[in-house]
Amino acid sequence: MAQGTLEVQLISAKGLENTDFLSGMDPYAILTCRTQEKKSSVASGDGSCPEWNETFLFTVSGGVTELKIKLFDKDTFTEDDLVGEATIPLEPVFAEESVPPMSYNVVKDEQYCGEIRVGLKFTQQVKKEQRIFADEENLGGWRQSSMD
């Protein structure tokens, strides 16, 4: 069961479907990891190929299996439009501790509508008992004396 800190690097998106008919899109992302939610800045005027290069931290504990990213188009006078969403499985990052930036499909109503580029890093939380054991070993505790 993974416990620790998940670092999400939201890099960019491409090929997004423009939801604004008269002007360019102003996309932003909402990242959700279980009950935690983070919001990116609005990539004003970046249209269907926004770049964010932002990093978000999530505290991970038992049962977290995926990261959801919903992309929206910021509108001034009406409700923001949902562009699409990506679901990223977290098992690979828990196993490897780091997944280099990759592109994930963005879908809306089961239709492909672009890609989002994300990098992931997981730092496992060391349990208190493991930390004490390691400290004793490093200080020349029982291990050193047992070899005499």
Chimera marker file (.cmm) of the C-alpha trace (Angstrom):
<marker_set name="trace">
<marker id="1" x="0.000" y="0.000" z="0.000" r="1" g="1" b="0" radius="0.5"/>
<marker id="2" x="1.607" y="3.261" z="-1.169" r="1" g="1" b="0" radius="0.5"/>
<marker id="3" x="2.038" y="6.097" z="1.287" r="1" g="1" b="0" radius="0.5"/>
<marker id="4" x="3.998" y="9.231" z="0.578" r="1" g="1" b="0" radius="0.5"/>
<marker id="5" x="4.088" y="12.256" z="-1.701" r="1" g="1" b="0" radius="0.5"/>
<marker id="6" x="3.089" y="12.301" z="-5.354" r="1" g="1" b="0" radius="0.5"/>
<marker id="7" x="4.664" y="15.069" z="-7.397" r="1" g="1" b="0" radius="0.5"/>
<marker id="8" x="2.817" y="15.848" z="-10.619" r="1" g="1" b="0" radius="0.5"/>
<marker id="9" x="4.488" y="17.955" z="-13.265" r="1" g="1" b="0" radius="0.5"/>
<marker id="10" x="1.805" y="19.369" z="-15.556" r="1" g="1" b="0" radius="0.5"/>
<marker id="11" x="3.735" y="20.273" z="-18.684" r="1" g="1" b="0" radius="0.5"/>
<marker id="12" x="1.472" y="20.919" z="-21.653" r="1" g="1" b="0" radius="0.5"/>
<marker id="13" x="-1.364" y="19.731" z="-23.866" r="1" g="1" b="0" radius="0.5"/>
<marker id="14" x="-1.824" y="19.527" z="-27.597" r="1" g="1" b="0" radius="0.5"/>
<marker id="15" x="-4.544" y="18.931" z="-30.123" r="1" g="1" b="0" radius="0.5"/>
<marker id="16" x="-7.315" y="20.051" z="-27.770" r="1" g="1" b="0" radius="0.5"/>
<marker id="17" x="-10.693" y="20.679" z="-29.310" r="1" g="1" b="0" radius="0.5"/>
<marker id="18" x="-11.395" y="24.409" z="-29.333" r="1" g="1" b="0" radius="0.5"/>
<marker id="19" x="-14.598" y="25.046" z="-27.413" r="1" g="1" b="0" radius="0.5"/>
<marker id="20" x="-14.629" y="28.782" z="-28.182" r="1" g="1" b="0" radius="0.5"/>
<marker id="21" x="-16.058" y="29.508" z="-31.603" r="1" g="1" b="0" radius="0.5"/>
<marker id="22" x="-15.287" y="33.234" z="-31.704" r="1" g="1" b="0" radius="0.5"/>
<marker id="23" x="-11.985" y="33.403" z="-29.828" r="1" g="1" b="0" radius="0.5"/>
<marker id="24" x="-9.063" y="31.295" z="-28.674" r="1" g="1" b="0" radius="0.5"/>
<marker id="25" x="-9.295" y="28.929" z="-25.739" r="1" g="1" b="0" radius="0.5"/>
<marker id="26" x="-7.939" y="29.795" z="-22.307" r="1" g="1" b="0" radius="0.5"/>
<marker id="27" x="-7.369" y="26.295" z="-20.886" r="1" g="1" b="0" radius="0.5"/>
<marker id="28" x="-6.671" y="25.272" z="-17.302" r="1" g="1" b="0" radius="0.5"/>
<marker id="29" x="-6.547" y="21.942" z="-15.519" r="1" g="1" b="0" radius="0.5"/>
<marker id="30" x="-8.036" y="20.559" z="-12.329" r="1" g="1" b="0" radius="0.5"/>
<marker id="31" x="-6.010" y="17.655" z="-10.934" r="1" g="1" b="0" radius="0.5"/>
<marker id="32" x="-7.728" y="15.265" z="-8.528" r="1" g="1" b="0" radius="0.5"/>
<marker id="33" x="-6.097" y="12.550" z="-6.462" r="1" g="1" b="0" radius="0.5"/>
<marker id="34" x="-8.814" y="10.892" z="-4.397" r="1" g="1" b="0" radius="0.5"/>
<marker id="35" x="-10.234" y="13.833" z="-2.369" r="1" g="1" b="0" radius="0.5"/>
<marker id="36" x="-7.410" y="16.326" z="-2.980" r="1" g="1" b="0" radius="0.5"/>
<marker id="37" x="-7.897" y="18.835" z="-5.763" r="1" g="1" b="0" radius="0.5"/>
<marker id="38" x="-5.416" y="21.304" z="-7.307" r="1" g="1" b="0" radius="0.5"/>
<marker id="39" x="-5.987" y="23.880" z="-10.037" r="1" g="1" b="0" radius="0.5"/>
<marker id="40" x="-3.451" y="25.063" z="-12.585" r="1" g="1" b="0" radius="0.5"/>
<marker id="41" x="-3.095" y="28.588" z="-13.835" r="1" g="1" b="0" radius="0.5"/>
<marker id="42" x="-5.092" y="29.633" z="-16.903" r="1" g="1" b="0" radius="0.5"/>
<marker id="43" x="-2.988" y="29.424" z="-20.070" r="1" g="1" b="0" radius="0.5"/>
<marker id="44" x="-4.492" y="32.608" z="-21.535" r="1" g="1" b="0" radius="0.5"/>
<marker id="45" x="-4.433" y="32.773" z="-25.294" r="1" g="1" b="0" radius="0.5"/>
<marker id="46" x="-2.576" y="29.457" z="-25.648" r="1" g="1" b="0" radius="0.5"/>
<marker id="47" x="-5.519" y="27.890" z="-27.476" r="1" g="1" b="0" radius="0.5"/>
<marker id="48" x="-5.428" y="24.174" z="-28.186" r="1" g="1" b="0" radius="0.5"/>
<marker id="49" x="-1.697" y="23.784" z="-27.309" r="1" g="1" b="0" radius="0.5"/>
<marker id="50" x="-1.293" y="25.233" z="-23.800" r="1" g="1" b="0" radius="0.5"/>
<marker id="51" x="1.907" y="25.078" z="-21.752" r="1" g="1" b="0" radius="0.5"/>
<marker id="52" x="1.840" y="25.234" z="-17.961" r="1" g="1" b="0" radius="0.5"/>
<marker id="53" x="5.108" y="23.762" z="-16.607" r="1" g="1" b="0" radius="0.5"/>
<marker id="54" x="3.638" y="23.664" z="-13.099" r="1" g="1" b="0" radius="0.5"/>
<marker id="55" x="4.242" y="21.197" z="-10.275" r="1" g="1" b="0" radius="0.5"/>
<marker id="56" x="1.637" y="19.965" z="-7.791" r="1" g="1" b="0" radius="0.5"/>
<marker id="57" x="2.101" y="17.848" z="-4.651" r="1" g="1" b="0" radius="0.5"/>
<marker id="58" x="-0.417" y="15.334" z="-3.331" r="1" g="1" b="0" radius="0.5"/>
<marker id="59" x="-0.296" y="13.318" z="-0.127" r="1" g="1" b="0" radius="0.5"/>
<marker id="60" x="-0.931" y="9.685" z="-1.021" r="1" g="1" b="0" radius="0.5"/>
<marker id="61" x="-2.253" y="7.040" z="1.343" r="1" g="1" b="0" radius="0.5"/>
<marker id="62" x="-3.929" y="3.651" z="0.970" r="1" g="1" b="0" radius="0.5"/>
<marker id="63" x="-6.246" y="2.947" z="-1.899" r="1" g="1" b="0" radius="0.5"/>
<marker id="64" x="-5.174" y="5.653" z="-4.351" r="1" g="1" b="0" radius="0.5"/>
<marker id="65" x="-4.962" y="4.103" z="-7.819" r="1" g="1" b="0" radius="0.5"/>
<marker id="66" x="-5.315" y="6.987" z="-10.277" r="1" g="1" b="0" radius="0.5"/>
<marker id="67" x="-4.908" y="10.686" z="-10.943" r="1" g="1" b="0" radius="0.5"/>
<marker id="68" x="-7.680" y="12.469" z="-12.832" r="1" g="1" b="0" radius="0.5"/>
<marker id="69" x="-7.019" y="15.617" z="-14.828" r="1" g="1" b="0" radius="0.5"/>
<marker id="70" x="-9.948" y="17.593" z="-16.186" r="1" g="1" b="0" radius="0.5"/>
<marker id="71" x="-9.272" y="20.314" z="-18.724" r="1" g="1" b="0" radius="0.5"/>
<marker id="72" x="-11.510" y="23.347" z="-18.908" r="1" g="1" b="0" radius="0.5"/>
<marker id="73" x="-11.747" y="26.446" z="-21.077" r="1" g="1" b="0" radius="0.5"/>
<marker id="74" x="-12.058" y="29.602" z="-18.959" r="1" g="1" b="0" radius="0.5"/>
<marker id="75" x="-14.993" y="31.724" z="-20.074" r="1" g="1" b="0" radius="0.5"/>
<marker id="76" x="-15.724" y="35.236" z="-18.880" r="1" g="1" b="0" radius="0.5"/>
<marker id="77" x="-19.493" y="35.533" z="-19.143" r="1" g="1" b="0" radius="0.5"/>
<marker id="78" x="-20.615" y="31.889" z="-19.136" r="1" g="1" b="0" radius="0.5"/>
<marker id="79" x="-19.770" y="28.707" z="-17.268" r="1" g="1" b="0" radius="0.5"/>
<marker id="80" x="-16.333" y="27.278" z="-18.092" r="1" g="1" b="0" radius="0.5"/>
<marker id="81" x="-16.453" y="24.571" z="-20.779" r="1" g="1" b="0" radius="0.5"/>
<marker id="82" x="-15.195" y="21.044" z="-20.110" r="1" g="1" b="0" radius="0.5"/>
<marker id="83" x="-12.653" y="20.256" z="-22.823" r="1" g="1" b="0" radius="0.5"/>
<marker id="84" x="-12.013" y="16.672" z="-21.714" r="1" g="1" b="0" radius="0.5"/>
<marker id="85" x="-10.297" y="14.551" z="-19.094" r="1" g="1" b="0" radius="0.5"/>
<marker id="86" x="-7.448" y="12.105" z="-18.655" r="1" g="1" b="0" radius="0.5"/>
<marker id="87" x="-7.181" y="9.285" z="-16.134" r="1" g="1" b="0" radius="0.5"/>
<marker id="88" x="-3.627" y="8.308" z="-15.244" r="1" g="1" b="0" radius="0.5"/>
<marker id="89" x="-2.965" y="5.000" z="-13.450" r="1" g="1" b="0" radius="0.5"/>
<marker id="90" x="-0.540" y="5.434" z="-10.540" r="1" g="1" b="0" radius="0.5"/>
<marker id="91" x="0.730" y="1.841" z="-10.128" r="1" g="1" b="0" radius="0.5"/>
<marker id="92" x="3.715" y="2.408" z="-12.479" r="1" g="1" b="0" radius="0.5"/>
<marker id="93" x="4.901" y="5.448" z="-10.515" r="1" g="1" b="0" radius="0.5"/>
<marker id="94" x="4.477" y="3.630" z="-7.182" r="1" g="1" b="0" radius="0.5"/>
<marker id="95" x="6.573" y="0.735" z="-8.520" r="1" g="1" b="0" radius="0.5"/>
<marker id="96" x="9.277" y="2.793" z="-10.262" r="1" g="1" b="0" radius="0.5"/>
<marker id="97" x="9.118" y="5.969" z="-8.074" r="1" g="1" b="0" radius="0.5"/>
<marker id="98" x="9.387" y="8.087" z="-11.210" r="1" g="1" b="0" radius="0.5"/>
<marker id="99" x="7.712" y="8.151" z="-14.603" r="1" g="1" b="0" radius="0.5"/>
<marker id="100" x="9.262" y="10.541" z="-17.135" r="1" g="1" b="0" radius="0.5"/>
<marker id="101" x="6.978" y="13.020" z="-18.904" r="1" g="1" b="0" radius="0.5"/>
<marker id="102" x="4.549" y="11.161" z="-21.156" r="1" g="1" b="0" radius="0.5"/>
<marker id="103" x="1.442" y="12.012" z="-23.140" r="1" g="1" b="0" radius="0.5"/>
<marker id="104" x="-1.952" y="10.726" z="-22.010" r="1" g="1" b="0" radius="0.5"/>
<marker id="105" x="-5.150" y="10.781" z="-24.059" r="1" g="1" b="0" radius="0.5"/>
<marker id="106" x="-7.767" y="13.402" z="-23.222" r="1" g="1" b="0" radius="0.5"/>
<marker id="107" x="-11.291" y="12.143" z="-23.824" r="1" g="1" b="0" radius="0.5"/>
<marker id="108" x="-14.771" y="13.606" z="-23.662" r="1" g="1" b="0" radius="0.5"/>
<marker id="109" x="-17.900" y="11.480" z="-24.112" r="1" g="1" b="0" radius="0.5"/>
<marker id="110" x="-15.585" y="8.534" z="-24.957" r="1" g="1" b="0" radius="0.5"/>
<marker id="111" x="-14.114" y="10.484" z="-27.888" r="1" g="1" b="0" radius="0.5"/>
<marker id="112" x="-10.411" y="11.360" z="-28.223" r="1" g="1" b="0" radius="0.5"/>
<marker id="113" x="-9.924" y="15.128" z="-28.055" r="1" g="1" b="0" radius="0.5"/>
<marker id="114" x="-6.211" y="15.729" z="-27.528" r="1" g="1" b="0" radius="0.5"/>
<marker id="115" x="-3.269" y="14.831" z="-25.315" r="1" g="1" b="0" radius="0.5"/>
<marker id="116" x="-1.847" y="16.055" z="-22.037" r="1" g="1" b="0" radius="0.5"/>
<marker id="117" x="1.835" y="15.733" z="-21.103" r="1" g="1" b="0" radius="0.5"/>
<marker id="118" x="2.556" y="14.887" z="-17.464" r="1" g="1" b="0" radius="0.5"/>
<marker id="119" x="5.584" y="13.725" z="-15.459" r="1" g="1" b="0" radius="0.5"/>
<marker id="120" x="5.186" y="11.843" z="-12.153" r="1" g="1" b="0" radius="0.5"/>
<marker id="121" x="7.418" y="11.239" z="-9.147" r="1" g="1" b="0" radius="0.5"/>
<marker id="122" x="6.589" y="9.350" z="-5.963" r="1" g="1" b="0" radius="0.5"/>
<marker id="123" x="8.472" y="9.689" z="-2.688" r="1" g="1" b="0" radius="0.5"/>
<marker id="124" x="7.549" y="6.915" z="-0.301" r="1" g="1" b="0" radius="0.5"/>
<marker id="125" x="6.972" y="7.808" z="3.315" r="1" g="1" b="0" radius="0.5"/>
<marker id="126" x="9.351" y="5.925" z="5.573" r="1" g="1" b="0" radius="0.5"/>
<marker id="127" x="7.569" y="4.438" z="8.563" r="1" g="1" b="0" radius="0.5"/>
<marker id="128" x="8.771" y="5.554" z="11.962" r="1" g="1" b="0" radius="0.5"/>
<marker id="129" x="9.956" y="2.035" z="12.923" r="1" g="1" b="0" radius="0.5"/>
<marker id="130" x="12.038" y="1.778" z="9.719" r="1" g="1" b="0" radius="0.5"/>
<marker id="131" x="13.636" y="5.168" z="10.403" r="1" g="1" b="0" radius="0.5"/>
<marker id="132" x="14.604" y="4.211" z="13.979" r="1" g="1" b="0" radius="0.5"/>
<marker id="133" x="16.033" y="0.886" z="12.787" r="1" g="1" b="0" radius="0.5"/>
<marker id="134" x="18.083" y="2.610" z="10.078" r="1" g="1" b="0" radius="0.5"/>
<marker id="135" x="19.357" y="5.233" z="12.535" r="1" g="1" b="0" radius="0.5"/>
<marker id="136" x="20.525" y="2.549" z="14.975" r="1" g="1" b="0" radius="0.5"/>
<marker id="137" x="22.298" y="0.743" z="12.158" r="1" g="1" b="0" radius="0.5"/>
<marker id="138" x="24.012" y="3.924" z="10.973" r="1" g="1" b="0" radius="0.5"/>
<marker id="139" x="25.175" y="4.800" z="14.486" r="1" g="1" b="0" radius="0.5"/>
<marker id="140" x="27.013" y="1.504" z="14.824" r="1" g="1" b="0" radius="0.5"/>
<marker id="141" x="24.364" y="-0.146" z="16.958" r="1" g="1" b="0" radius="0.5"/>
<marker id="142" x="23.612" y="-3.842" z="17.102" r="1" g="1" b="0" radius="0.5"/>
<marker id="143" x="24.853" y="-4.692" z="13.579" r="1" g="1" b="0" radius="0.5"/>
<marker id="144" x="28.406" y="-3.585" z="14.241" r="1" g="1" b="0" radius="0.5"/>
<marker id="145" x="28.633" y="-5.202" z="17.683" r="1" g="1" b="0" radius="0.5"/>
<marker id="146" x="27.109" y="-8.467" z="16.435" r="1" g="1" b="0" radius="0.5"/>
<marker id="147" x="30.030" y="-8.993" z="14.063" r="1" g="1" b="0" radius="0.5"/>
<marker id="148" x="32.652" y="-8.944" z="16.883" r="1" g="1" b="0" radius="0.5"/>
<link id1="1" id2="2" r="1" g="1" b="0" radius="0.2"/>
<link id1="2" id2="3" r="1" g="1" b="0" radius="0.2"/>
<link id1="3" id2="4" r="1" g="1" b="0" radius="0.2"/>
<link id1="4" id2="5" r="1" g="1" b="0" radius="0.2"/>
<link id1="5" id2="6" r="1" g="1" b="0" radius="0.2"/>
<link id1="6" id2="7" r="1" g="1" b="0" radius="0.2"/>
<link id1="7" id2="8" r="1" g="1" b="0" radius="0.2"/>
<link id1="8" id2="9" r="1" g="1" b="0" radius="0.2"/>
<link id1="9" id2="10" r="1" g="1" b="0" radius="0.2"/>
<link id1="10" id2="11" r="1" g="1" b="0" radius="0.2"/>
<link id1="11" id2="12" r="1" g="1" b="0" radius="0.2"/>
<link id1="12" id2="13" r="1" g="1" b="0" radius="0.2"/>
<link id1="13" id2="14" r="1" g="1" b="0" radius="0.2"/>
<link id1="14" id2="15" r="1" g="1" b="0" radius="0.2"/>
<link id1="15" id2="16" r="1" g="1" b="0" radius="0.2"/>
<link id1="16" id2="17" r="1" g="1" b="0" radius="0.2"/>
<link id1="17" id2="18" r="1" g="1" b="0" radius="0.2"/>
<link id1="18" id2="19" r="1" g="1" b="0" radius="0.2"/>
<link id1="19" id2="20" r="1" g="1" b="0" radius="0.2"/>
<link id1="20" id2="21" r="1" g="1" b="0" radius="0.2"/>
<link id1="21" id2="22" r="1" g="1" b="0" radius="0.2"/>
<link id1="22" id2="23" r="1" g="1" b="0" radius="0.2"/>
<link id1="23" id2="24" r="1" g="1" b="0" radius="0.2"/>
<link id1="24" id2="25" r="1" g="1" b="0" radius="0.2"/>
<link id1="25" id2="26" r="1" g="1" b="0" radius="0.2"/>
<link id1="26" id2="27" r="1" g="1" b="0" radius="0.2"/>
<link id1="27" id2="28" r="1" g="1" b="0" radius="0.2"/>
<link id1="28" id2="29" r="1" g="1" b="0" radius="0.2"/>
<link id1="29" id2="30" r="1" g="1" b="0" radius="0.2"/>
<link id1="30" id2="31" r="1" g="1" b="0" radius="0.2"/>
<link id1="31" id2="32" r="1" g="1" b="0" radius="0.2"/>
<link id1="32" id2="33" r="1" g="1" b="0" radius="0.2"/>
<link id1="33" id2="34" r="1" g="1" b="0" radius="0.2"/>
<link id1="34" id2="35" r="1" g="1" b="0" radius="0.2"/>
<link id1="35" id2="36" r="1" g="1" b="0" radius="0.2"/>
<link id1="36" id2="37" r="1" g="1" b="0" radius="0.2"/>
<link id1="37" id2="38" r="1" g="1" b="0" radius="0.2"/>
<link id1="38" id2="39" r="1" g="1" b="0" radius="0.2"/>
<link id1="39" id2="40" r="1" g="1" b="0" radius="0.2"/>
<link id1="40" id2="41" r="1" g="1" b="0" radius="0.2"/>
<link id1="41" id2="42" r="1" g="1" b="0" radius="0.2"/>
<link id1="42" id2="43" r="1" g="1" b="0" radius="0.2"/>
<link id1="43" id2="44" r="1" g="1" b="0" radius="0.2"/>
<link id1="44" id2="45" r="1" g="1" b="0" radius="0.2"/>
<link id1="45" id2="46" r="1" g="1" b="0" radius="0.2"/>
<link id1="46" id2="47" r="1" g="1" b="0" radius="0.2"/>
<link id1="47" id2="48" r="1" g="1" b="0" radius="0.2"/>
<link id1="48" id2="49" r="1" g="1" b="0" radius="0.2"/>
<link id1="49" id2="50" r="1" g="1" b="0" radius="0.2"/>
<link id1="50" id2="51" r="1" g="1" b="0" radius="0.2"/>
<link id1="51" id2="52" r="1" g="1" b="0" radius="0.2"/>
<link id1="52" id2="53" r="1" g="1" b="0" radius="0.2"/>
<link id1="53" id2="54" r="1" g="1" b="0" radius="0.2"/>
<link id1="54" id2="55" r="1" g="1" b="0" radius="0.2"/>
<link id1="55" id2="56" r="1" g="1" b="0" radius="0.2"/>
<link id1="56" id2="57" r="1" g="1" b="0" radius="0.2"/>
<link id1="57" id2="58" r="1" g="1" b="0" radius="0.2"/>
<link id1="58" id2="59" r="1" g="1" b="0" radius="0.2"/>
<link id1="59" id2="60" r="1" g="1" b="0" radius="0.2"/>
<link id1="60" id2="61" r="1" g="1" b="0" radius="0.2"/>
<link id1="61" id2="62" r="1" g="1" b="0" radius="0.2"/>
<link id1="62" id2="63" r="1" g="1" b="0" radius="0.2"/>
<link id1="63" id2="64" r="1" g="1" b="0" radius="0.2"/>
<link id1="64" id2="65" r="1" g="1" b="0" radius="0.2"/>
<link id1="65" id2="66" r="1" g="1" b="0" radius="0.2"/>
<link id1="66" id2="67" r="1" g="1" b="0" radius="0.2"/>
<link id1="67" id2="68" r="1" g="1" b="0" radius="0.2"/>
<link id1="68" id2="69" r="1" g="1" b="0" radius="0.2"/>
<link id1="69" id2="70" r="1" g="1" b="0" radius="0.2"/>
<link id1="70" id2="71" r="1" g="1" b="0" radius="0.2"/>
<link id1="71" id2="72" r="1" g="1" b="0" radius="0.2"/>
<link id1="72" id2="73" r="1" g="1" b="0" radius="0.2"/>
<link id1="73" id2="74" r="1" g="1" b="0" radius="0.2"/>
<link id1="74" id2="75" r="1" g="1" b="0" radius="0.2"/>
<link id1="75" id2="76" r="1" g="1" b="0" radius="0.2"/>
<link id1="76" id2="77" r="1" g="1" b="0" radius="0.2"/>
<link id1="77" id2="78" r="1" g="1" b="0" radius="0.2"/>
<link id1="78" id2="79" r="1" g="1" b="0" radius="0.2"/>
<link id1="79" id2="80" r="1" g="1" b="0" radius="0.2"/>
<link id1="80" id2="81" r="1" g="1" b="0" radius="0.2"/>
<link id1="81" id2="82" r="1" g="1" b="0" radius="0.2"/>
<link id1="82" id2="83" r="1" g="1" b="0" radius="0.2"/>
<link id1="83" id2="84" r="1" g="1" b="0" radius="0.2"/>
<link id1="84" id2="85" r="1" g="1" b="0" radius="0.2"/>
<link id1="85" id2="86" r="1" g="1" b="0" radius="0.2"/>
<link id1="86" id2="87" r="1" g="1" b="0" radius="0.2"/>
<link id1="87" id2="88" r="1" g="1" b="0" radius="0.2"/>
<link id1="88" id2="89" r="1" g="1" b="0" radius="0.2"/>
<link id1="89" id2="90" r="1" g="1" b="0" radius="0.2"/>
<link id1="90" id2="91" r="1" g="1" b="0" radius="0.2"/>
<link id1="91" id2="92" r="1" g="1" b="0" radius="0.2"/>
<link id1="92" id2="93" r="1" g="1" b="0" radius="0.2"/>
<link id1="93" id2="94" r="1" g="1" b="0" radius="0.2"/>
<link id1="94" id2="95" r="1" g="1" b="0" radius="0.2"/>
<link id1="95" id2="96" r="1" g="1" b="0" radius="0.2"/>
<link id1="96" id2="97" r="1" g="1" b="0" radius="0.2"/>
<link id1="97" id2="98" r="1" g="1" b="0" radius="0.2"/>
<link id1="98" id2="99" r="1" g="1" b="0" radius="0.2"/>
<link id1="99" id2="100" r="1" g="1" b="0" radius="0.2"/>
<link id1="100" id2="101" r="1" g="1" b="0" radius="0.2"/>
<link id1="101" id2="102" r="1" g="1" b="0" radius="0.2"/>
<link id1="102" id2="103" r="1" g="1" b="0" radius="0.2"/>
<link id1="103" id2="104" r="1" g="1" b="0" radius="0.2"/>
<link id1="104" id2="105" r="1" g="1" b="0" radius="0.2"/>
<link id1="105" id2="106" r="1" g="1" b="0" radius="0.2"/>
<link id1="106" id2="107" r="1" g="1" b="0" radius="0.2"/>
<link id1="107" id2="108" r="1" g="1" b="0" radius="0.2"/>
<link id1="108" id2="109" r="1" g="1" b="0" radius="0.2"/>
<link id1="109" id2="110" r="1" g="1" b="0" radius="0.2"/>
<link id1="110" id2="111" r="1" g="1" b="0" radius="0.2"/>
<link id1="111" id2="112" r="1" g="1" b="0" radius="0.2"/>
<link id1="112" id2="113" r="1" g="1" b="0" radius="0.2"/>
<link id1="113" id2="114" r="1" g="1" b="0" radius="0.2"/>
<link id1="114" id2="115" r="1" g="1" b="0" radius="0.2"/>
<link id1="115" id2="116" r="1" g="1" b="0" radius="0.2"/>
<link id1="116" id2="117" r="1" g="1" b="0" radius="0.2"/>
<link id1="117" id2="118" r="1" g="1" b="0" radius="0.2"/>
<link id1="118" id2="119" r="1" g="1" b="0" radius="0.2"/>
<link id1="119" id2="120" r="1" g="1" b="0" radius="0.2"/>
<link id1="120" id2="121" r="1" g="1" b="0" radius="0.2"/>
<link id1="121" id2="122" r="1" g="1" b="0" radius="0.2"/>
<link id1="122" id2="123" r="1" g="1" b="0" radius="0.2"/>
<link id1="123" id2="124" r="1" g="1" b="0" radius="0.2"/>
<link id1="124" id2="125" r="1" g="1" b="0" radius="0.2"/>
<link id1="125" id2="126" r="1" g="1" b="0" radius="0.2"/>
<link id1="126" id2="127" r="1" g="1" b="0" radius="0.2"/>
<link id1="127" id2="128" r="1" g="1" b="0" radius="0.2"/>
<link id1="128" id2="129" r="1" g="1" b="0" radius="0.2"/>
<link id1="129" id2="130" r="1" g="1" b="0" radius="0.2"/>
<link id1="130" id2="131" r="1" g="1" b="0" radius="0.2"/>
<link id1="131" id2="132" r="1" g="1" b="0" radius="0.2"/>
<link id1="132" id2="133" r="1" g="1" b="0" radius="0.2"/>
<link id1="133" id2="134" r="1" g="1" b="0" radius="0.2"/>
<link id1="134" id2="135" r="1" g="1" b="0" radius="0.2"/>
<link id1="135" id2="136" r="1" g="1" b="0" radius="0.2"/>
<link id1="136" id2="137" r="1" g="1" b="0" radius="0.2"/>
<link id1="137" id2="138" r="1" g="1" b="0" radius="0.2"/>
<link id1="138" id2="139" r="1" g="1" b="0" radius="0.2"/>
<link id1="139" id2="140" r="1" g="1" b="0" radius="0.2"/>
<link id1="140" id2="141" r="1" g="1" b="0" radius="0.2"/>
<link id1="141" id2="142" r="1" g="1" b="0" radius="0.2"/>
<link id1="142" id2="143" r="1" g="1" b="0" radius="0.2"/>
<link id1="143" id2="144" r="1" g="1" b="0" radius="0.2"/>
<link id1="144" id2="145" r="1" g="1" b="0" radius="0.2"/>
<link id1="145" id2="146" r="1" g="1" b="0" radius="0.2"/>
<link id1="146" id2="147" r="1" g="1" b="0" radius="0.2"/>
<link id1="147" id2="148" r="1" g="1" b="0" radius="0.2"/>
</marker_set>
